[in-house]
Amino acid sequence: MAALVYLGIGSNLGQREENCLKAIELLGKKGIIIIKRSSLYRTEPWGVREQPDFINMVVEAETELSPDDLLRVIKEIEREMGRVETFRWGPRIIDIDILLYNDMVYEGPELRIPHPLMHEREFVLIPLCEIAPEKIHPVLKRTMNELRQGLQRP
């Protein structure tokens, strides 16, 4: 049975918009069926500020892959697109994060679901609210809209 997943996609190097759209295309070629996609949003870097702005988006998709297999496929796509690991929250040509996987709460050696920082990140919640505002966070038990409204603004 297919799982409903939400993936965050971002880029701040090269042709940022095209990188995000290419990632969606490659996900589809790996059998991950894209159901909805948000608009593209230009956002300030999070964590490390001294780098180019990001283009971010979220997609809703179906997959037969387990969470760990989905992560493996995502890492393959990132490598295929030329991502090079630098430093935490550093610049990248593409970044694909598993935000939600059904209503699962999962903790593995390389993956935590739901994404442990998604509720703190406006660049995740704004596009996620565009396509799934009433989706409930499986740990916090609040909708994406409620989480977005609760963000602290500087």
C-alpha positions in Angstrom: 0.0 0.0 0.0 1.3 3.4 -1.0 2.4 5.9 1.7 1.5 9.6 1.5 4.6 11.6 2.0 5.5 15.3 2.1 9.0 16.3 0.9 10.7 19.6 1.3 12.8 20.7 -1.7 15.3 23.5 -1.7 18.2 25.0 -3.6 20.5 28.0 -3.2 23.2 27.3 -5.8 23.0 27.6 -9.6 19.7 27.8 -11.3 17.7 27.4 -8.1 14.2 27.1 -9.6 15.3 24.7 -12.3 17.1 22.6 -9.7 13.9 22.2 -7.7 11.9 21.3 -10.7 14.5 18.8 -11.9 14.4 17.1 -8.5 10.6 16.6 -8.9 11.2 15.1 -12.4 13.8 12.7 -11.0 11.6 11.7 -8.1 8.9 10.8 -10.6 11.5 8.7 -12.6 12.2 6.8 -9.4 8.6 5.8 -9.1 7.6 8.5 -6.5 4.2 9.8 -7.7 3.9 13.6 -7.3 0.3 14.5 -6.3 0.6 18.2 -5.5 3.3 20.7 -5.5 3.5 24.1 -3.8 4.6 27.3 -5.4 8.3 28.2 -5.4 9.3 30.5 -2.5 12.4 32.6 -2.2 13.6 32.4 1.4 16.5 33.6 3.5 19.0 30.9 4.6 18.3 29.2 7.9 21.0 28.3 10.4 23.9 29.8 8.4 22.9 33.2 7.1 26.0 34.1 5.0 25.0 32.4 1.8 22.6 32.9 -1.1 18.9 32.9 -0.6 17.1 29.6 -1.2 14.2 28.6 -3.4 12.0 26.3 -1.4 8.9 24.2 -2.1 7.0 21.2 -0.8 5.5 18.3 -2.7 2.9 15.8 -1.7 3.7 12.3 -3.1 2.9 8.7 -3.0 5.5 6.0 -2.7 5.7 2.2 -2.1 9.2 2.8 -0.6 9.9 2.4 3.1 11.2 5.5 4.9 14.8 4.2 4.7 14.5 3.3 1.0 12.9 6.6 0.3 15.9 8.3 2.0 18.3 6.2 -0.1 16.6 7.2 -3.3 16.6 10.9 -2.3 20.3 10.8 -1.5 20.9 9.2 -5.0 19.0 12.0 -6.6 20.9 14.7 -4.7 24.2 13.1 -5.8 23.0 12.7 -9.4 22.2 16.4 -9.4 25.7 17.3 -8.1 25.2 17.9 -4.4 28.4 17.9 -2.5 28.3 17.7 1.3 29.9 20.8 2.8 28.9 21.8 6.3 25.6 21.7 8.2 23.1 24.1 6.8 25.6 25.2 4.1 24.9 26.1 0.5 23.6 23.3 -1.7 22.5 22.7 -5.3 19.6 20.6 -4.0 18.2 19.5 -0.7 15.3 17.1 -0.4 13.9 16.3 3.1 11.3 13.8 4.2 9.0 16.0 6.2 6.1 13.5 6.8 5.4 9.9 6.0 1.8 9.0 6.5 1.2 9.7 10.2 4.4 7.8 11.2 6.7 8.7 14.0 10.1 7.1 13.1 13.6 7.3 14.4 16.4 5.5 12.6 20.1 6.0 12.5 20.0 8.5 9.6 16.3 9.6 9.5 13.7 11.0 11.9 10.1 11.4 10.8 8.4 13.8 11.2 11.4 16.0 10.3 12.6 17.2 13.7 12.8 20.9 12.8 9.9 21.4 10.3 7.7 23.1 12.9 10.3 25.8 13.4 10.9 26.6 9.8 8.8 29.1 7.9 10.4 28.0 4.6 8.8 24.5 5.2 5.5 25.6 6.8 4.5 28.2 4.2 4.7 25.9 1.2 3.3 23.0 3.2 0.3 25.1 4.2 -0.3 26.0 0.6 -0.9 22.3 -0.2 -1.9 20.7 3.1 -3.0 23.3 5.6 -5.1 20.9 7.7 -2.5 18.1 7.8 -1.8 17.2 11.4 1.7 16.9 12.8 1.8 13.3 14.2 3.8 14.4 17.4 2.6 17.9 18.1 -1.0 17.1 17.2 -1.5 20.5 15.5 -2.3 21.4 11.9 0.3 22.8 9.7 -1.7 26.1 9.7 -1.6 26.2 13.5 2.1 25.5 13.5 2.7 28.3 11.0 0.6 30.7 13.0 2.6 29.8 16.1 6.0 30.7 14.6 7.9 33.4 16.4 8.7 36.3 14.2 11.8 38.4 15.0 
